[in-house]
Amino acid sequence: MPTRKELKTRGRRALKRHYAIFLLLCLVPAILGGELTVFSNVSARAEGSQAPQVEATMVPPDVSVSVPPAGDQENRVTLLSALVNAFVEFTVDLALGQEAQREEAIRQAEEGYVAASQVDREAILGRSDGVLAMLVNKVSSGAYLVTLTMGIRALVGNDSAVVVILLLLAMALVLLVEIFVLGVYRAVILRMFLEGRCYEKLPAHRVWFLMRVKRWCHVGVTQLVVNLFTALWSLTIVGGAIKYYSYYLVPFLMAENQDLGTLEAITLSRRLMHGHKWECFWMELSFLGWVLLGALTAGVVNSLYTVPYMTAVQTEYYVELRRLGKERQVEHSARLNDRYLFQKAEPEELSRRYGDVRQAKAQSAAEMITPLKGIHKFLADNFGVTIRRSQELECLEAAQNRAAQLDYDIQALEGLVYPTRLHPIPEKRKRKWMGNLNYIRYYSVWSLVLMFFSLSFVGWLWEVSLHLLTDGVFVNRGVLHGPWLPIYGWGSVLILLVLNRFRKRPGLEFLSAVVLCGCVEYFTSLGLELMHGGTRWWDYTGYFLNLNGRICAEGLLVFGVAGMAVVYVLAPLLDGAMRKLPAKAMTAAALVLLGIFVADQVYSSIQPNTGAGITDYEASAAVMEELPQ
């Protein structure tokens, strides 16, 4: 068995090779809350002992939240723990007839969040305005539980029934999260780390491997059973700690072979960990210095280095225990049969299974000879737009999409990525309807014009609906008088055009969309203020993570996610539908809409759309106060 130093050296080597993707994998659970991180229990407890209670004016890096406790005790919990604990605590208060005190504590907590945020209205971590700030405040305080409880009480009319229903909801919440999030994502992370330690490249789309082998729920149920067994053993004096290490390898085993039965995986983990529990404990304890450093840096070091580093070392530890287990021929070890997860296949084997790839790639390359020249070729290559449609261009699109799918197989043939064709469980290709969503395509000018208006209308509908739900009144949002918000249309079209070359790299596409849309929104806000004497049509002052009140985190995140939806789903679907329209009809519709839009622009430059809920936020607030409660 290698020493801890040797394991850490191997872990650092793998981490250095794939730091970016490993970091992103570990940041996802860190953003959702520490509950999902791949920290071991020992290190998590070590960190938790150093962490202060969450203050009302900030959300720490791991997005932990604090539910106002019944007593004076300090408590630091993750998002999931906060929800579950709040369910239980509020249910107990309801059973004891103390819900009034709890409601008052929640009200005071929310008022404290807002008051603290209003001390510095320009603070980036504002919590007095906006949907995201409201969500943070209400989740932090537990206010949503009051609403839920009152609704259930109105339906059943019996407090005892409410208590039972709340407990059942809490159990269902834990069950669903355990099945579809916690256990599954842990296995996904470990699978990616296992592939990354052996192969030079690690494509981001490999995170969907459980979907391809159709074992998503099975892995989640297995982890749920492990957690249940561990909880039951924790009722004994030392059983919980011992069984934690007995079941330590179950997520690794499921990451390797998703066909393992639940009890089979548990038994195999126990056999492999026999005689190694104390050794594993000391390995985890050796990271205590890193964990404490992370606590001193408010979790920054943990998020950026410690978590992926620990996971890489734990992966190396599993590899060694697996090797020893197969040498000893422990029970069920023969089921660990994904050999190419730990060693590269011989060139002859790869040639045998991927022999058709090069020929298919060559054929695809021959099909990708562009029929365009001059300015048409420049626009198509750089912006993905064409002035006129043709059969040759559609054939070129199809060839480019086939080539993109073949790229991974070519890399597998060269031994650069995990060879999915050699996986013991056959991986399924995309469903037919998904395969038809070809995002590598050339959009015609008229298609882009209609798409601009379609997405501008969707943006208007989104903001009007959001305002209607949050404020209870209908407001025609935007500078213009028509049912459109051009910033949504321009943002979508710019993402399609300017970020055309990033479509094959979703991560870069998302980040670029956030930056691009942030710039569009910021400078649009600035331009409108300069043109209309300082009038603002949106003001994010007080929003969580805002910049000069012109852009904020929740808006940019919405734009980023919406941009991904536009590029990979909405735009291909809309363009496919528009291609079925007669060319003359599409051109006529685009010209009519452009005429109405220009007229609206001219009129609105003289008489812009203003009023309560549009530019006058104080009047909007007064209207809300006058509405019947």
N, C-alpha and C positions, 0 to 999 in steps of 0.2 A: 504494500500500500504506500503510495507516495506521501511525502510529508505535507503539512499544511503550506509550507513555503512553496513547494513545487506546484501544489494545486492553485495557489494564488498567482503564481507566475503564469500558468496556463490561462487562468481566468483573465488576467490583465491582457494577455496576448489576444484572446478572442474579443475582449472589450475594445481594444484599440482598433481592431480590424473593422468592427461594425458599431462603433460608438454611437453614431447618429440614430440608427434604427433601434438599437438597444435602449437608448435614452428615451426615444419617443414611446416605445413600448411600456417603459416603466413610468413615464410621466402621465399616461392616461389614468391609471389607478390613483396616482398621487393627486391629480386634479379632482377626481371623483371623491377622494377622501382616503385617509390612510388605511381604511379597512381592506382595500384591495391590493395593497402593496405586497411584494413578495418578501418582505421582512419576515424573519422567523419570530416566533413568539418571544423568545428571550431578548432579542435586540429591540423589538417593539416595546417591550416593557421597560427596557433600559432607557429608551428615548422618552417614553411617556413620563417617566419619573422626573425628567428634567424640564418638561414643558410647562409653561405657565397657563393659567386659565385664559380663554379667549376673551378679549376685550370687546366692548360694544362698537368701537370705532374702526375695527379692522377685521379682515379675514386672513388668517395665516396662510403660508404657502401651501399647506396640504389641505386647504379648504375645510378645516375642521370647524365645527360649530358648537356652541354651548347652549344647552337647554336650561332655562332657569330651574335650579334644583329646589326641592321642597324645603330643604333646610339651608344652612349656611355653608355646606361643604362645597369645595371647589371640584370642578369636574371638567375633563377634557375628552371629548368624544368625536368620532368621525360622523359623517353625514348619516350613514346607515344606523349607527349606534344611537345617534341623537333621535332619529325618528322612532326607532324601536323603544328606547328608554322613555321617550315622551308618551308613546302609546300606553306603556305599562303604568307610568306615573299618573297620567291623567285618568286612566281607568280606575286606579286605586282611589284617587281623589273623588271620582264620581261615586264609587261604592261607599265612601265614607261621608258623602254629602258635603265635600269641601271644594266643589268645582268653582264656586264664586271666588274663593281666595286665589285659585289657580288662574282664573280669567283676569283678575286684577293684576296679578304678577306679570302675566303676558302683556297686558296693556301697558304697564309701566315700562317693561323691557323694550317694547317697540318705540314708545315715546323717547326713551333714553337713546336708542339707536339714532333716531331722527335728530334729536337735539344735539347730540355729539357731532353729527355730520354737519349741522348748520353752523357750527362754530367757525369752520373754514369752508365757505361755499365753493372755493376753487379746488378743494382737495380731490385728488384722483380717486381715492377710495370713498366717494360720496355714497351715503345711504339714506338720503332724504327724498329722492325722486327717481322715477324710472321703474320699469318692470323688474329688472334684475335686482335692484336695491330692495324693492318690495318683497321679492322672493327670498332674498337673503335674510331680511328682517323677520319675515313670517316663519320661515323654516327655523331660524335661530331661536325665536321666541316660543314656537309651538302653536302659533295662532291658528294654523290650518286645522289642528286637532279640534279646536273649539267649534269651528264651522262644521267639520265632519260630524262631531258629536251631536250638535244641535239638529243637524239634518236627520241623523239616524233616530234621535229622540222623537222628532216630529212624525217620523214614519211609523215607529213601533209603539210610541207612547208609554214606554216602560223602561225605567232606569236599569233594571236587572238585565233586560234584553240588550240594552245599549252596551253594558259591560261585557257581555258575552260576545257581541258582534265586534267590539273593539279588539278584544283579545284574539278573535279569529282573524281579523284583518291584520293584526300585528304578526301573527304566525304565517299568514299567507304572504305578507310582504317579505319576511325573512326567507320563506321557502322559495319564492320566485327569484329573489336576488341570488340566493345560494345556487339555484339550478342554472339560471341563464346568464349570470354575471360573474360571481366570485370564482366558483370552481372552474368554469369554462375558460375565463380569461387567464387564470393562473396556468392552465394547461397550454393555452395558446402562447403565452410568454415563454414557457419552458421549451416548447417545441421550436420556437424561433431561435432561442439560445442554443439548442442542440444542433440545429441545422447550421447556425452561424459559426460554431466552433470548428466545423469540418470543411465548410465551403466558403469560397472567396466572396460570393455575392449572395445577398439575402433580399429578394424582392419583397416589397411591402404586401403584395397580394397574397402572400403565403399565410397571412393571418386568418384567411378564410378556409384553411385546410379542413377544419372540422365540419364545415358545411359541405365541402366536396366529398368527404367520406361518410357524410350523414350520421355523425356520432355526437352532435352538439349536446343534445339532451342527455345522452347516456353518460357523458363525462360529467355533466353537472349533477346528475343524480348520484353518481359515485362519490363525488366530493361532499354532497349533502349527507350521505350515509357515514362517511368518515367523520364529519363534524358532529353528527349525532352520537356516534360511538365515543368520540373523544369527550363530549359533554357528559355522557353517562359515566365514563370512567373518572371524570373530574369530581364526581360525587364521593369518590373514595379519597383516602389521605394522599397517596402519591400516584394513583392510577393515571390521572390526567397528564402529568408530565411524562410518564413512561410511555403512554400510548401516543402522545404527540410525536415522539421519536420513532415509535413502532410504525406509525402511518406516514412517516416523513416522506417516503418516496412515492406515494400513490399518485400525486400529480405528475411526476416524471414518468411513471409507468403508463399513465393514460396519454401522456404526450407522445410516447413512443408507439404504443399499441392500443388503439381505441377499441379493439375487439375483446380486450380483457373484461371478464365479468367483474362486477363490483366486489364481491367477496374474494374472487380470485386475485384481484389487484391488492386488496388488503392483506391477504395471506402472503403474497409474494413480497410485499413491502416488509412485513414482519420478519420473514425469513432472511431477506437481504440485510436488514438492520440488526439482526441478532449479533451481539458482540460489538456493535459500533455505536451504540447510543451515547455512551460517555464521550467517545471520540468526536461525535457530531456536536455534542454540547460544547466542547472546548473549541471546536472549529468556529461555531457561531460566536462564542464569547470573545474570540480573537478579534472580532470586528467592533468590539465595544468602544474603542478609541475613536473610530470613524463615526459611530453613532452619536457619541457625545459631542464630537466636533460639529456634526449636523445639527444637534440641538442648540449649540452655541451660535450657529449661523442661521437660526430660525428655519432650519430644514433645507436650506439652499444646497449645502454639500450633500445631504442625503439624496435629494432629488437629482442633482446633476452627476453624482458619482457613486455614492455608497450603495444605493439600491441596485443599479445595474452591475456594479462590481461584485457585490455579495451574490447576486443571482448567477453571474458567470462562474464564480467559484463553487457555488452549490451544484451547478450543472456538471462541473468537472468531478465533483465528489460522487455524484450519481453515476457517472461513467465508470469510475473505478469500482464502486460497489456492484454495479451490473457485471463488470468483467469478472470480479471475484465470485459472484453468484453463479455465473455460467461455468466457471472453472470447477466449482464445487458441485455443480448440477443440483442446485437447490430446487425444491418443488416449484413447478410452474415456470422456471427460468427458460425453458425451451420456447415459451410464448414470446420471449423478447427476440423477435426475428427480423427487426428492421435493420439489417446489417449495414445498409448504405447511409444510415443516419450517423454512423460512427466511423465509417471508412469509405473512401471513394471507390466506385466500381471500376473494374478493369476496362481499358479502352475497347477490348473486344466485346465485352458485355454491353457496353453503351452503344457500340456500333450495331450490334444485333437488334437492340430494342429501339434505337433511334435512327436506323439506317435510311428511313424515308424522309428524314427531316431536311437534309441538305438538298435533296432533289426538289422537295416542296418549296424550300426557300429560294432556290435558283429559279424555279418556275414563277414564284411570286415576284421575285426581283425583275424578271423579264416582263411581267404584267404591269410593273410600276413605272414604265417609261411614260413620262407625262406627255399628253398630246398638246399641252399649252406652250405658248411662246411669248416673249416680250413682256409687256405689262401684265398680261393675264397670268403668266407663270410667276411673276414677282408677287402679285397679290395672293395667288393660291399658296405658294410656298411659305410666305411669311405671315399671312393673316388668315389663311384658310377661307378666302372669299373668292368667288368667281362672278364675272359679269353675266355670263350665259351658261346655261346647263347643256350637257350633252351626254350621250350614251357612253362615250369614251371616258368621260370624267367619272361617271358612276362606277364603271369597271375599275378605274384607278382607285377609287375609295374602297371598294371591296377588297382589292389586292392589298392595300395598305393595312386594312384591319386583319386580314389573314397573316400578313407579315408580322404584325405586332404579337399575335398569338403564337407564332412560330419562334419568336425571339427567345422565349424561355426554353423551348425544346432544344434550340441550338446551344444555349448555354449549358443545358444538362448534358448534351452530347460532348461538350468540351470539358465537362467535369467541374464547372464553375458554380452550379447550383444543384440542389437536391434533385435527383432523377425521379420525378413523380411516377413514371411508368414502371419503376422498380419497387414502388411502395407495395407492401403486402396486401393493403386494402385498395382496390381500384378507386381512383379519384374521378368523380364525375365532371364532365365538361359543363359549361354554362347551359342553362335551359334555353330552348330555342328563342323564346321571346326576349330573353336578356341578350342573346347573341345578336339580335336584330337592332339593338341600341348601339349602332356604330357611331362612336363619338369622334372618330377620325374622319372628318368629312369636309366638303367645301360648300359653304353657304352662299346662295345667290344674293345679290343686292336686294331684290324685292323680298326675299325670304327674311332677310335681316330687318328690313323696314317693318314688316308685319310682326316680327318677333319683338321688335322694340315696343310697338304699341301693345302687344299682348302682355308683355311683362311689366310695362308701365301701368296697365290696368290692374294686373295682379298685385303690384305694389300699392296702388291706391286702395284696392279692396282690402289688403292686409292692414294698412294703417287705419282705415275707416272702421274696420271690424274691431281692431285692437282698442281704438278709442271708445267705440260703442260698449265694449265689454268692461273696460276699466273705469270709464267715466259715466256710462249710462246715457250718453247723448250722441246723436249723429252729427258729425262734423265733416265737411268737404275739405279734406286735407290737401295741402300743397299751395303753391303760388298761383297755378293756373286754375281755371274754372271748370275745365272738363274732367271727366273721370279717368285721370291718369296722373302718375307721378313720374316724370321723365327720368329722375335720378335712378330709378330702378331699371328702366329700359336702357339708359346709357351705360349703367354699370354692367348689365348683362351682356350687351353688345361689345363693350370694351373688353370684358373677360374673354369672350369668344375670339376677338380679333387680336388684341395685344398679347394675350397669353396662349396663343395658338400652339406655339412650340413646346409648351409645358404639359400638354394634355396626356402624354405618356408617363408623366411623373406626378401622380395625384398629390403627394405631400407638398411639392413645390408649387403645384397649381393652387392648393388651398392657401398657403402663405402669401403667394403673389396676389391672389384674389382679395385677401384681407387688406394688403397694403394698397393695392390699386383702388379698391372701393373706399378705403379710408381717405385717400388723396382726393378722390372725386367728391366725396361728401364734405370734406373739410373746405376745399377751395370753392365748391358750390355755395356753401354757407357764407364764406367770406365775400364771394362775388355778389350774392344777393344783398348782403348788408351794405356793401359799398354802393350798389345801384339804387337802393331804396332807403337811404338815410338811416341806416343802422337797424332797420326792422329785421327781426329774426323769425324764420318760419319753423325752426326747431332750436331747442336750447337744452343741452344735456348737463347743464350745471347741476351738481348734486347727484348725478348718476354715478354708478360704480365704475371706476376707471374711465374718466372722461378727460378730454384734452381741450381746454378753453371753451368747453360747452358745445363744441362743434361736432365732435365725434365721441363715441363712448364704446366700451367693451362689448356690451350686448348688441349694439348695432353692427359693429364690425364682425362679431361672431355670426350674427344672422346673415350678413352679406357673404361671409366666407362659406358658410354651409349652403346658402342659397346659390352661391356661385358654382359650387360643386354640383348641386342638383341641376343647374342650368346646363353646364357643360356636358355632364354624363347622362342626363335623363331628359330634362324638359326640352332643351334645344333640339336634340336628335328626334324626339317624338313630334315636336311642332314642325320641324323642317320636313320630316317624313310625311306628315299630313298635308303640308302646303305643296309638296311636290305632286300630290294627286290632283291639285286644283288646275284648271286651265290657265295657261300663262297669261292670257289677256285678262281673265277675271282677277288674278292675283295682282297684276299691275294696276288695274283700275281701282281695286280696293286700297292698295297702298297709296295711290295718288289722292284719292278722296280723303283718306285719313290724314295725309300730309297737309292737304289744304285746310282742313278743320283745325289741325294742330297749329299751323302757322297763324291762322286767324286768332286762335286763343292766345298765342304768344304775344301778338301785337296788342290785343285788347288788354291782356294782363300786365303788359309793360306800362300801360297808362292807368289801369284800375286793377291792381293786384288783388288776389283773393286774401282777405284779412278777416279778423274777428276773433271771437272767443273760441279757444281751443285750436286756433290756427297760428295767430301771432300774439294774441292777448291771453296769456296763461292765467293772470290774476282774475280776469272776468270769467274764464272757464271754471276756475276754482269756486268762484262765488255762485255760479250757476249750479254746480254740484252740491253746494251746501244748501241751496234752496230746494233741491229735489227731495221728494218724500222718501223717508228712510223705511 
